């Protein structure tokens, strides 16, 4: 489960054998197994997050929105995904 916003957790991928998702990354301080070659855009889609409403940092570097579809994640990548939260 990945905690995206306060009190909201989302399962990235259904539990399968490690061979199905051989790449380990860290998303918001939680280890996750993902398919090899997954892009930031595919990850956000799986999390049901709008690409235009989040900011993504990989290994302390912000990934520009226009690169989400081509930025492929690698083993050991550390991501921080933040969303806008309205309120007063």
SULHU-V747124 format. One record per pair of residues at least 12 apart in sequence whose C-alpha atoms are under 6 Angstrom apart, sorted by the first residue. I is the first residue (numbers start at 1). J is the second residue. Records with the same first field share a line. If there is no record, write none. Layout:
BEGIN
I = J  J
END
This chain:
BEGIN
21 = 33  34  35
23 = 36  75
24 = 75  76
25 = 75  76  77
26 = 78  79
27 = 79  80
28 = 80
37 = 72
38 = 72  73
39 = 69  71  72  73
40 = 68  71
41 = 68  69
54 = 82  83
55 = 81  82
56 = 80  81
57 = 79  80
58 = 78  79
59 = 78
END
